[in-house]
């Protein structure tokens, strides 16, 4: 976003300035979190006129009363970005606020799959909750709040995930929970939390409304889901009535070519599956640390598939995000690979 822009003044102002456009510098406006521009701070530092002129010219828009953001590029903002933007505005308006539930998870960096709430969720400062002006206040027992890298306070991740599981759809909650539990196969990176900590906190809260929804998430959560696509795929596989897969099954490739970890495998049915995200085939632009070209990646994946087939004699099904999200294509792929349906379809 450029720091300076031109604003066409009204006729009187233009005459006073000899008919020349007014040149203003957005960088002179004070900023709060998330690129927000508070009108109160603008008044305090003597640039209120600059803010109002920019607003009237359409270069600034209000996200909440007294909080403005640059208008440029807003049409391209995702629902997640808009939720973050709203949260930062609320944080500025309410010093000391603690975000909870879906908002806390989003601000903590958890991936979002499914619908994004328009309302921002915070802990109530009193003994009762309410919903007002796009903010939902909830009363919950939680641990001490923590600060995100952006400097906003959120509930601890265990409390955050339990609230998400209680209040959001299973797919949204499970994706976030899987991401927090994920333990990389290689490297020293640690999981954000553990299933033991989640279960302990869950049991300490019982009984509470929505506990069955939380239990459903905890029963399905895993440390082995590397991507949201893998979580989405597991949910769809269960919905359609396929058997539960084994995750990241190790197969030693012939010729000393190293191990292959299969995303999904059904050894008893002679089927394995791969959930292929776009990053795998777009090379280094999306696959961190991978400098192979798309052609080289496709070639290597084909060789890997041939090696696994030679060792296991299993049929392979591959799918991408759109096929898993739509559902029907994934179902056909698995049926064509020979995987049977073992129960009625359910949601």
Residue frames relative to the residue before (quaternion, step in Angstrom):
aa qw qx qy qz dx dy dz
X 1.0000 0.0000 0.0000 0.0000 0.00 0.00 0.00
X 0.4084 -0.7156 0.5005 0.2659 3.63 -0.67 1.01
X 0.5021 -0.6752 0.4567 0.2888 3.54 -1.10 0.69
X 0.7765 0.2687 -0.1557 0.5482 3.59 1.08 -0.62
X 0.0051 0.7843 -0.6203 0.0070 3.55 -1.15 0.62
X 0.4332 -0.6806 0.5219 0.2770 3.56 -1.27 0.30
X 0.1193 -0.7739 0.6200 0.0494 3.55 -1.00 0.89
X 0.3355 -0.7272 0.5614 0.2085 3.59 -0.83 0.97
X 0.2971 -0.7673 0.5429 0.1680 3.60 -0.59 1.12
X 0.6174 -0.5119 0.4173 0.4274 3.56 -1.28 0.15
X 0.7380 -0.4444 0.2570 0.4380 3.59 -1.25 0.29
X 0.6654 0.5097 -0.3166 0.4441 3.60 0.88 -0.92
X 0.6669 0.4935 -0.3054 0.4673 3.56 0.91 -0.91
X 0.6410 0.5297 -0.3291 0.4475 3.54 0.98 -0.82
X 0.6465 0.5057 -0.3290 0.4670 3.59 0.99 -0.78
X 0.6450 0.5224 -0.3350 0.4459 3.59 0.95 -0.83
X 0.7444 0.3735 -0.2108 0.5118 3.56 1.12 -0.64
X 0.5898 -0.6088 0.3633 0.3867 3.53 1.19 0.43
X 0.6530 -0.5502 0.3174 0.4124 3.59 1.17 0.50
X 0.5390 0.6305 -0.4085 0.3808 3.60 1.21 0.09
X 0.5470 -0.6130 0.4459 0.3553 3.59 -1.07 0.61
X 0.4609 -0.6634 0.5166 0.2839 3.54 -1.17 0.64
X 0.1803 -0.7816 0.5904 0.0899 3.59 -0.76 1.02
X 0.0259 -0.8150 0.5774 -0.0423 3.55 -0.67 1.12
X 0.3259 -0.7424 0.5606 0.1685 3.51 -1.24 0.57
X 0.3374 -0.7595 0.5216 0.1931 3.60 -0.45 1.17
X 0.5949 0.5904 -0.3720 0.3990 3.57 1.11 -0.54
X 0.5956 0.5729 -0.3719 0.4228 3.59 1.20 -0.29
X 0.5988 0.5733 -0.3592 0.4288 3.58 1.26 -0.28
X 0.4898 -0.6703 0.4650 0.3075 3.62 -0.94 0.84
X 0.2442 -0.7823 0.5620 0.1122 3.56 -1.09 0.75
X 0.2063 -0.7149 0.6518 0.1466 3.50 -1.25 0.67
X 0.7631 -0.3486 0.2494 0.4837 3.59 -1.23 -0.21
X 0.8261 0.2332 -0.1732 0.4828 3.56 -1.14 0.67
X 0.6184 -0.5815 0.3288 0.4140 3.60 1.14 0.61
X 0.3920 0.7234 -0.4821 0.3010 3.60 1.20 0.36
X 0.2225 -0.7595 0.6014 0.1097 3.56 -1.15 0.70
X 0.1968 -0.8105 0.5400 0.1130 3.63 -0.25 1.19
X 0.4609 -0.6915 0.4789 0.2829 3.58 -0.84 0.94
X 0.6092 0.5627 -0.3600 0.4274 3.61 1.05 -0.67
X 0.6688 0.4790 -0.2997 0.4832 3.58 0.98 -0.80
X 0.6096 0.5486 -0.3548 0.4491 3.56 1.08 -0.69
X 0.6424 0.5058 -0.3189 0.4794 3.57 1.03 -0.79
X 0.6589 0.5448 -0.3149 0.4122 3.56 0.94 -0.91
X 0.7598 0.3420 -0.2008 0.5151 3.59 1.03 -0.69
X 0.5888 -0.6553 0.3368 0.3324 3.57 1.23 0.35
X 0.6070 0.5460 -0.3762 0.4381 3.61 1.11 0.52
X 0.2324 0.8039 -0.5156 0.1839 3.56 1.14 0.57
X 0.6339 0.5357 -0.3379 0.4439 3.60 1.01 -0.79
X 0.6202 0.5401 -0.3372 0.4582 3.55 1.05 -0.75
X 0.6572 0.5107 -0.3074 0.4612 3.58 0.92 -0.91
X 0.6904 0.4860 -0.2943 0.4478 3.58 0.83 -0.97
X 0.6374 0.5165 -0.3328 0.4650 3.58 1.01 -0.74
X 0.6538 0.5014 -0.3087 0.4753 3.56 0.98 -0.84
X 0.6355 0.5236 -0.3274 0.4634 3.57 1.01 -0.78
X 0.6932 0.4848 -0.2811 0.4532 3.58 0.84 -1.01
X 0.6706 0.4846 -0.2932 0.4790 3.56 1.16 -0.56
X 0.5419 -0.6529 0.3876 0.3604 3.58 1.28 -0.09
X 0.5157 0.6526 -0.4160 0.3676 3.58 1.24 0.24
X 0.7355 0.2430 -0.1829 0.6054 3.56 1.32 -0.19
X 0.0940 -0.7716 0.6261 0.0611 3.56 -1.13 0.68
X 0.4503 -0.6849 0.5062 0.2683 3.56 -1.15 0.66
X 0.2190 -0.7573 0.5997 0.1372 3.56 -0.97 0.91
X 0.7438 -0.0253 -0.0268 0.6674 3.53 1.30 -0.45
X 0.6968 -0.4657 0.3174 0.4436 3.55 -1.20 0.34
X 0.8439 0.1342 -0.1286 0.5033 3.56 -0.69 1.14
X 0.6848 0.4050 -0.2888 0.5326 3.62 1.24 0.09
X 0.0679 -0.8172 0.5721 -0.0171 3.57 -0.62 1.18
X 0.1172 -0.7560 0.6380 0.0880 3.53 -1.32 0.43
X 0.6136 -0.5383 0.4069 0.4101 3.60 -1.17 0.43
X 0.4446 -0.7134 0.4822 0.2467 3.55 -0.97 0.91
X 0.5562 0.6399 -0.3918 0.3574 3.59 1.12 -0.59
X 0.8489 0.1840 -0.1503 0.4721 3.56 -0.92 0.97
X 0.4484 0.7224 -0.4499 0.2732 3.59 1.20 -0.04
X 0.5817 0.5885 -0.3816 0.4119 3.58 1.10 -0.52
X 0.6978 0.4681 -0.2633 0.4740 3.57 1.18 -0.53
X 0.4688 0.6885 -0.4473 0.3257 3.59 1.24 -0.06
X 0.4033 -0.6919 0.5442 0.2499 3.56 -1.02 0.82
X 0.6617 -0.4837 0.3826 0.4263 3.55 -1.30 0.20
X 0.6169 0.5393 -0.3416 0.4604 3.58 1.09 -0.68
X 0.6592 0.5035 -0.3090 0.4652 3.59 0.93 -0.89
X 0.6547 0.5080 -0.3172 0.4612 3.59 0.99 -0.78
X 0.6275 0.5212 -0.3402 0.4679 3.58 1.06 -0.71
X 0.6378 0.5157 -0.3219 0.4729 3.58 0.97 -0.84
X 0.6341 0.5445 -0.3165 0.4486 3.55 0.95 -0.91
X 0.6670 0.4922 -0.2911 0.4776 3.56 0.94 -0.93
X 0.6418 0.5330 -0.3274 0.4436 3.58 0.98 -0.83
X 0.6579 0.4990 -0.3195 0.4649 3.60 0.91 -0.83
X 0.6257 0.5288 -0.3383 0.4630 3.58 1.06 -0.71
X 0.6446 0.5039 -0.3158 0.4804 3.58 0.99 -0.83
X 0.6366 0.5364 -0.3335 0.4425 3.60 0.96 -0.82
X 0.6609 0.4894 -0.3173 0.4723 3.57 1.01 -0.72
X 0.6861 0.4883 -0.2867 0.4568 3.57 0.98 -0.79
X 0.7838 0.2493 -0.1152 0.5569 3.57 1.13 -0.67
X 0.1861 -0.8036 0.5544 0.1103 3.61 0.18 1.17
X 0.7989 0.2701 -0.2202 0.4901 3.55 -0.92 0.95
X 0.4250 0.7094 -0.4726 0.3046 3.60 1.23 0.00
X 0.2089 -0.7548 0.6099 0.1211 3.58 -1.14 0.69
X 0.2924 -0.7656 0.5494 0.1627 3.58 -0.66 1.11
X 0.1312 -0.7955 0.5911 0.0216 3.54 -1.13 0.78
X 0.8167 0.3223 -0.1887 0.4398 3.53 -1.38 0.02
X 0.8555 -0.0793 0.0722 0.5065 3.53 -1.07 -0.87
X 0.6585 0.5107 -0.3239 0.4479 3.60 0.90 -0.84
X 0.6517 0.5061 -0.3159 0.4684 3.59 0.94 -0.84
X 0.6449 0.5196 -0.3254 0.4563 3.60 0.98 -0.81
X 0.6558 0.5066 -0.3093 0.4665 3.55 0.94 -0.90
X 0.6935 0.4665 -0.2780 0.4735 3.60 0.89 -0.90
X 0.6520 0.4963 -0.3082 0.4833 3.59 1.24 -0.40
X 0.5977 -0.6200 0.3410 0.3769 3.58 1.27 0.11
X 0.4129 0.7035 -0.4889 0.3090 3.59 1.17 0.28
X 0.4990 -0.6596 0.4617 0.3205 3.63 -1.00 0.72
X 0.2683 -0.7676 0.5665 0.1335 3.54 -1.12 0.71
X 0.0364 0.7591 -0.6478 0.0532 3.56 -0.82 1.08
X 0.7247 0.3540 -0.2889 0.5158 3.55 -0.72 1.05
X 0.7711 -0.3773 0.2563 0.4442 3.54 -1.30 -0.16
X 0.2970 -0.7342 0.5878 0.1650 3.52 -1.22 0.65
X 0.4329 -0.7113 0.4934 0.2514 3.56 -0.75 1.06
X 0.4362 -0.6688 0.5335 0.2789 3.56 -1.12 0.70
X 0.6803 0.4904 -0.2865 0.4633 3.58 1.11 -0.66
X 0.3490 -0.6935 0.5937 0.2114 3.54 -1.17 0.73
X 0.2542 -0.7857 0.5507 0.1219 3.58 -0.93 0.93
X 0.0113 0.7896 -0.6114 0.0514 3.56 -0.88 1.02
X 0.5350 -0.5700 0.4960 0.3778 3.54 -1.31 0.23
X 0.4608 -0.6752 0.5026 0.2812 3.56 -0.97 0.87
X 0.4285 -0.7011 0.5071 0.2603 3.53 -1.05 0.74
X 0.7266 0.3787 -0.2279 0.5261 3.58 1.26 -0.38
X 0.7013 -0.4749 0.3467 0.4030 3.53 -1.24 -0.51
X 0.7412 0.3158 -0.2198 0.5500 3.58 1.23 0.11
X 0.4011 -0.7174 0.5194 0.2338 3.52 -1.16 0.64
X 0.0150 -0.7851 0.6188 0.0226 3.52 -1.32 0.20
X 0.2789 -0.7128 0.6125 0.1976 3.53 -1.37 0.21
X 0.2041 0.7848 -0.5564 0.1815 3.56 -0.67 1.10
X 0.8710 -0.0121 -0.0096 0.4910 3.55 -1.01 0.95
X 0.7500 -0.4298 0.2205 0.4518 3.56 0.85 0.98
X 0.6611 0.4464 -0.3105 0.5170 3.59 1.26 0.25
X 0.1625 -0.7634 0.6204 0.0772 3.56 -0.88 1.01
X 0.1540 -0.7792 0.6038 0.0666 3.56 -0.73 1.10
X 0.0661 -0.8054 0.5890 0.0075 3.58 -0.79 1.01
X 0.3287 -0.7154 0.5829 0.2011 3.53 -1.19 0.64
X 0.1643 0.7904 -0.5673 0.1628 3.58 -0.51 1.18
X 0.4148 -0.6364 0.5795 0.2951 3.51 -1.30 0.46
X 0.1229 0.7955 -0.5832 0.1094 3.58 -0.65 1.06
X 0.5790 -0.5523 0.4637 0.3805 3.50 -1.34 0.18
X 0.7304 -0.3971 0.3029 0.4658 3.55 -1.32 -0.04
X 0.4986 -0.6656 0.4553 0.3179 3.62 -0.90 0.82
X 0.2357 -0.7464 0.6040 0.1504 3.52 -1.26 0.46
X 0.4279 -0.6905 0.5220 0.2601 3.56 -1.23 0.49
X 0.3686 -0.6995 0.5658 0.2339 3.57 -1.00 0.83
X 0.6939 -0.4459 0.3492 0.4446 3.56 -1.30 0.06
X 0.6630 0.4960 -0.3011 0.4731 3.59 1.20 -0.48
X 0.5518 -0.6617 0.3735 0.3437 3.57 1.27 0.06
X 0.5581 0.5670 -0.4220 0.4346 3.61 1.16 0.41
X 0.4553 -0.6973 0.4926 0.2526 3.57 -1.15 0.69
X 0.0141 -0.7854 0.6181 -0.0308 3.55 -0.96 0.95
X 0.5819 -0.5540 0.4516 0.3879 3.56 -1.25 0.37
X 0.6286 -0.5274 0.3946 0.4134 3.62 -1.14 0.48
X 0.6477 -0.5792 0.3256 0.3729 3.56 -1.06 0.77
X 0.6185 0.5420 -0.3586 0.4417 3.62 1.00 -0.71
X 0.6836 0.4653 -0.2834 0.4856 3.59 0.87 -0.92
X 0.6190 0.5551 -0.3340 0.4439 3.56 1.05 -0.79
X 0.7034 0.4716 -0.2757 0.4547 3.59 0.80 -1.00
X 0.6293 0.5225 -0.3455 0.4599 3.59 1.00 -0.71
X 0.6605 0.4921 -0.3112 0.4741 3.59 0.96 -0.81
X 0.6236 0.5197 -0.3424 0.4731 3.61 1.01 -0.72
X 0.6691 0.4963 -0.3009 0.4641 3.58 0.90 -0.91
X 0.6545 0.5181 -0.3091 0.4556 3.59 1.07 -0.69
X 0.8202 0.3277 -0.1113 0.4555 3.55 0.93 -0.90
X 0.7385 0.3866 -0.2163 0.5083 3.60 1.19 -0.39
X 0.6581 -0.5015 0.3628 0.4287 3.62 -1.23 0.27
X 0.6717 -0.5333 0.3403 0.3854 3.54 -1.19 0.64
X 0.6584 0.5207 -0.3301 0.4318 3.61 0.84 -0.90
X 0.6546 0.5030 -0.3162 0.4674 3.59 0.90 -0.87
X 0.7006 0.4730 -0.2726 0.4594 3.58 0.83 -0.99
X 0.6751 0.4952 -0.3101 0.4503 3.59 0.89 -0.86
X 0.6151 0.5434 -0.3544 0.4480 3.59 1.01 -0.70
X 0.6750 0.4768 -0.2930 0.4809 3.58 0.92 -0.87
X 0.6650 0.5054 -0.3112 0.4533 3.58 0.92 -0.86
X 0.6355 0.5213 -0.3281 0.4655 3.59 0.94 -0.83
X 0.6542 0.5212 -0.3155 0.4481 3.58 0.95 -0.89
X 0.6773 0.4885 -0.2911 0.4668 3.58 1.00 -0.82
X 0.7073 0.4589 -0.2542 0.4738 3.60 1.12 -0.65
X 0.4906 0.7179 -0.4193 0.2610 3.58 1.18 -0.50
X 0.1204 -0.7663 0.6301 0.0355 3.53 -0.95 1.03
X 0.3668 -0.7490 0.5016 0.2300 3.64 -0.42 1.14
X 0.5376 -0.6292 0.4540 0.3302 3.56 -1.10 0.72
X 0.7935 0.1767 -0.0670 0.5784 3.56 1.03 -0.79
X 0.7102 0.4475 -0.3212 0.4385 3.56 -1.15 0.54
X 0.5561 -0.6469 0.4365 0.2859 3.51 -1.34 0.30
X 0.3902 0.7323 -0.4840 0.2781 3.60 1.23 0.09
X 0.2409 -0.7765 0.5693 0.1220 3.55 -0.93 0.93
X 0.5836 -0.5617 0.4507 0.3753 3.53 -1.25 0.45
X 0.5754 -0.5927 0.4391 0.3531 3.55 -1.18 0.57
X 0.7736 -0.0739 0.0517 0.6272 3.56 1.11 -0.72
X 0.4112 -0.6960 0.5284 0.2594 3.57 -1.30 -0.06
X 0.6009 -0.5571 0.4243 0.3854 3.55 -1.22 0.44
X 0.6028 0.5604 -0.3607 0.4389 3.60 1.11 -0.62
X 0.6575 0.4960 -0.3127 0.4732 3.59 0.97 -0.82
X 0.6464 0.5186 -0.3222 0.4575 3.56 1.00 -0.79
X 0.6781 0.4853 -0.2981 0.4645 3.58 0.88 -0.89
X 0.6350 0.5315 -0.3341 0.4502 3.57 0.99 -0.78
X 0.6725 0.4789 -0.2950 0.4810 3.59 0.93 -0.89
X 0.6215 0.5501 -0.3296 0.4499 3.57 1.04 -0.78
X 0.6950 0.4737 -0.2768 0.4646 3.57 0.84 -0.97
X 0.6340 0.5377 -0.3351 0.4433 3.58 1.07 -0.67
X 0.6835 0.4906 -0.2782 0.4633 3.58 1.17 -0.56
X 0.5307 0.6633 -0.4059 0.3371 3.59 1.15 -0.47
X 0.6161 -0.2648 -0.7413 -0.0263 1.51 -1.98 1.53
X 0.0417 0.7897 -0.6118 0.0162 3.58 -1.17 0.51
X 0.6097 -0.5620 0.4002 0.3903 3.62 -1.13 0.55
X 0.7940 0.2832 -0.2206 0.4907 3.56 -0.91 0.92
X 0.3957 0.7480 -0.4696 0.2517 3.59 1.23 0.06
X 0.6145 0.5497 -0.3609 0.4358 3.62 1.07 -0.61
X 0.6267 0.5208 -0.3360 0.4724 3.57 1.07 -0.68
X 0.6428 0.5113 -0.3227 0.4705 3.59 1.00 -0.79
X 0.6439 0.5242 -0.3214 0.4553 3.58 0.95 -0.86
X 0.6315 0.5402 -0.3348 0.4442 3.58 1.02 -0.78
X 0.6491 0.4975 -0.3145 0.4820 3.59 1.03 -0.74
X 0.6825 0.4916 -0.2991 0.4506 3.59 0.82 -0.97
X 0.6350 0.5359 -0.3347 0.4446 3.60 1.05 -0.69
X 0.7419 0.4015 -0.2153 0.4920 3.61 1.13 -0.57
X 0.5191 0.6741 -0.4072 0.3320 3.60 1.21 -0.38
X 0.0617 -0.7984 0.5990 0.0004 3.54 -1.15 0.69
X 0.4552 -0.6613 0.5235 0.2853 3.55 -1.27 0.42
X 0.6715 0.5593 -0.2690 0.4048 3.59 1.26 -0.20
X 0.5181 0.6249 -0.4384 0.3858 3.61 1.19 0.13
X 0.2499 -0.8148 0.5085 0.1232 3.56 -0.30 1.25
X 0.8113 0.1445 -0.0385 0.5651 3.59 1.08 -0.66
X 0.6172 -0.5235 0.4206 0.4100 3.59 -1.21 0.32
X 0.5871 0.5718 -0.3782 0.4305 3.61 1.09 -0.59
X 0.6469 0.5064 -0.3330 0.4628 3.61 0.98 -0.71
X 0.6392 0.5054 -0.3316 0.4754 3.59 1.02 -0.73
X 0.6345 0.5210 -0.3207 0.4724 3.58 0.92 -0.90
X 0.6584 0.5194 -0.3159 0.4438 3.59 0.89 -0.89
X 0.6530 0.5110 -0.3206 0.4579 3.60 0.95 -0.82
X 0.6375 0.5181 -0.3324 0.4634 3.56 1.00 -0.79
X 0.6689 0.4910 -0.3039 0.4681 3.60 0.90 -0.88
X 0.6273 0.5429 -0.3344 0.4471 3.60 0.97 -0.85
X 0.6688 0.4773 -0.2958 0.4872 3.57 0.98 -0.82
X 0.6325 0.5525 -0.3366 0.4259 3.59 0.92 -0.88
X 0.7193 0.4660 -0.2575 0.4462 3.58 0.88 -0.93
X 0.5255 -0.6577 0.4035 0.3583 3.60 1.19 -0.38
X 0.3953 0.6929 -0.5029 0.3328 3.58 1.17 0.51
X 0.6064 -0.5383 0.4115 0.4162 3.61 -1.16 0.32
X 0.5659 -0.5846 0.4523 0.3654 3.57 -1.19 0.53
X 0.3517 -0.7616 0.5011 0.2125 3.63 -0.79 0.93
X 0.4151 -0.5966 0.6008 0.3329 3.49 -1.40 0.16
X 0.3183 -0.7858 0.5107 0.1424 3.57 -0.98 0.87
X 0.8689 0.0203 -0.0508 0.4919 3.52 -1.10 0.90
X 0.0961 0.8120 -0.5564 0.1479 3.51 0.78 1.17
X 0.3744 -0.7435 0.5181 0.1964 3.56 -0.90 0.99
X 0.0061 0.7580 -0.6519 0.0207 3.55 -0.98 0.95
X 0.3085 -0.7493 0.5589 0.1759 3.58 -0.79 1.02
X 0.3373 -0.7685 0.5134 0.1791 3.55 -0.59 1.16
X 0.5281 -0.6417 0.4470 0.3309 3.60 -1.06 0.64
X 0.7767 0.3740 -0.2533 0.4391 3.54 -1.32 0.26
X 0.5736 -0.6229 0.3791 0.3731 3.58 1.17 0.44
X 0.4094 0.7380 -0.4552 0.2838 3.58 1.14 0.50
X 0.6422 -0.5809 0.3137 0.3896 3.57 1.20 0.40
X 0.6538 -0.5308 0.3710 0.3914 3.56 -1.31 0.00
X 0.1769 -0.7177 0.6558 0.1535 3.50 -1.36 0.37
X 0.1760 -0.7673 0.6093 0.0949 3.56 -0.89 0.97
X 0.2593 -0.7929 0.5386 0.1180 3.54 -0.54 1.22
X 0.5209 -0.6573 0.4408 0.3199 3.58 -0.80 0.99
X 0.7903 -0.0110 0.0630 0.6094 3.55 0.86 -1.03
X 0.0450 0.7975 -0.6009 0.0305 3.57 -1.05 0.72
X 0.1106 -0.7431 0.6578 0.0535 3.50 -1.21 0.78
X 0.1943 -0.8420 0.4894 0.1173 3.59 0.37 1.22
X 0.6677 0.5151 -0.3149 0.4355 3.61 0.95 -0.81
X 0.7345 0.3762 -0.2232 0.5188 3.58 1.21 -0.40
X 0.4532 -0.7221 0.4324 0.2935 3.58 1.28 0.07
X 0.5808 0.5575 -0.3747 0.4599 3.58 1.05 0.77
X 0.0186 0.7638 -0.6443 -0.0339 3.53 -1.19 0.61
X 0.1988 -0.8071 0.5509 0.0739 3.55 -1.17 0.56
X 0.1828 -0.7670 0.6094 0.0834 3.52 -1.23 0.66
X 0.1963 -0.7578 0.6142 0.0998 3.55 -0.85 1.05
X 0.1069 -0.8501 0.5156 0.0014 3.55 -0.20 1.31
X 0.2249 -0.7691 0.5868 0.1166 3.56 -0.59 1.17
X 0.6609 -0.5308 0.3541 0.3951 3.56 -1.24 0.47
X 0.6009 0.6079 -0.3620 0.3720 3.58 1.02 -0.73
X 0.5898 0.5944 -0.3700 0.4025 3.55 1.10 -0.66
X 0.7846 0.3464 -0.1642 0.4872 3.56 1.01 -0.80
X 0.6306 0.5206 -0.3467 0.4595 3.59 1.24 -0.05
X 0.5293 -0.6857 0.3874 0.3154 3.56 1.23 0.33
X 0.8463 -0.2471 0.1430 0.4498 3.51 -1.28 -0.45
X 0.5235 0.6462 -0.4239 0.3586 3.58 1.15 -0.39
X 0.8081 0.2022 -0.1033 0.5435 3.59 1.02 -0.73
X 0.7021 0.4217 -0.2719 0.5053 3.61 1.13 -0.46
X 0.3374 -0.7852 0.4848 0.1862 3.54 -0.16 1.32
X 0.8351 0.1860 -0.1585 0.4929 3.56 -0.85 1.02
X 0.6377 0.5053 -0.3314 0.4777 3.61 1.23 -0.12
X 0.1021 -0.8316 0.5457 0.0136 3.58 -0.46 1.22
X 0.4086 0.7016 -0.4859 0.3236 3.58 1.19 0.37
X 0.4891 -0.6279 0.5085 0.3284 3.53 -1.18 0.55
X 0.6621 -0.4898 0.3625 0.4362 3.62 -1.20 0.33
X 0.6439 0.5269 -0.3258 0.4491 3.59 1.00 -0.79
X 0.6589 0.5001 -0.3085 0.4697 3.56 0.99 -0.81
X 0.6337 0.5283 -0.3327 0.4567 3.58 1.02 -0.75
X 0.6472 0.5116 -0.3180 0.4673 3.59 0.93 -0.89
X 0.6472 0.5179 -0.3163 0.4615 3.59 0.96 -0.89
X 0.6825 0.4885 -0.2917 0.4587 3.59 0.86 -0.95
X 0.6438 0.5180 -0.3248 0.4602 3.58 1.01 -0.77
X 0.6345 0.5217 -0.3274 0.4669 3.58 1.04 -0.75
X 0.6501 0.5027 -0.3132 0.4760 3.58 0.97 -0.85
X 0.6384 0.5223 -0.3230 0.4640 3.58 0.99 -0.83
X 0.6589 0.5053 -0.3147 0.4598 3.58 0.91 -0.88
X 0.6466 0.5123 -0.3225 0.4642 3.59 0.96 -0.81
X 0.6423 0.5225 -0.3263 0.4560 3.58 1.00 -0.81
X 0.6671 0.4954 -0.3097 0.4622 3.58 0.89 -0.92
X 0.6489 0.5154 -0.3187 0.4601 3.57 0.95 -0.83
X 0.6487 0.5242 -0.3204 0.4491 3.60 0.99 -0.82
X 0.7011 0.4626 -0.2680 0.4719 3.59 1.01 -0.79
X 0.8071 0.3348 -0.1455 0.4640 3.58 0.82 -1.01
X 0.2571 -0.7628 0.5285 0.2696 3.57 1.14 -0.75
X 0.4485 0.6867 -0.4600 0.3402 3.58 1.17 0.50
X 0.4530 -0.6474 0.5380 0.2937 3.54 -1.23 0.52
X 0.2705 -0.7839 0.5454 0.1220 3.55 -1.06 0.81
X 0.0881 -0.7602 0.6405 0.0639 3.55 -1.08 0.78
X 0.1124 -0.7964 0.5931 0.0374 3.58 -0.91 0.95
X 0.0500 0.7945 -0.6041 0.0383 3.55 -1.04 0.73
X 0.3343 -0.7291 0.5631 0.1988 3.53 -1.29 0.43
X 0.7723 -0.3626 0.2388 0.4637 3.56 -1.31 -0.09
X 0.6824 0.5027 -0.3055 0.4340 3.58 0.77 -1.01
X 0.6603 0.5094 -0.3137 0.4540 3.59 0.99 -0.81
X 0.6685 0.4727 -0.3035 0.4874 3.58 1.05 -0.72
X 0.6572 0.5173 -0.3221 0.4435 3.58 0.94 -0.82
X 0.6673 0.4779 -0.2967 0.4881 3.57 0.94 -0.87
X 0.3686 -0.7700 0.4455 0.2697 3.56 1.09 -0.72
X 0.6948 0.5013 -0.2895 0.4267 3.56 0.67 -1.08
X 0.6698 0.4873 -0.3194 0.4602 3.64 0.84 -0.85
X 0.6344 0.5174 -0.3370 0.4650 3.61 0.98 -0.75
X 0.6286 0.5353 -0.3350 0.4540 3.58 0.96 -0.80
X 0.6746 0.4870 -0.2994 0.4670 3.59 0.90 -0.90
X 0.6276 0.5464 -0.3395 0.4385 3.59 0.99 -0.81
X 0.7023 0.4616 -0.2741 0.4675 3.58 0.86 -0.92
X 0.6269 0.5182 -0.3396 0.4723 3.59 1.03 -0.68
X 0.6629 0.5027 -0.3051 0.4635 3.59 0.95 -0.84
X 0.6471 0.5033 -0.3195 0.4753 3.58 1.15 -0.57
X 0.5920 -0.6099 0.3493 0.3945 3.60 1.27 -0.18
X 0.4675 0.6681 -0.4627 0.3478 3.59 1.21 0.24
X 0.3235 -0.7807 0.4992 0.1914 3.62 -0.70 1.01
X 0.4282 -0.6228 0.5746 0.3141 3.53 -1.33 0.31
X 0.1738 -0.8300 0.5274 0.0526 3.59 -0.72 1.07
X 0.7873 0.1131 -0.0953 0.5985 3.59 1.26 -0.06
X 0.6528 -0.5208 0.3736 0.4039 3.54 -1.26 0.30
X 0.5895 -0.5726 0.4354 0.3675 3.54 -1.19 0.56
X 0.0558 0.7864 -0.6125 0.0585 3.55 -1.07 0.79
X 0.2942 -0.7340 0.5808 0.1932 3.52 -1.29 0.36
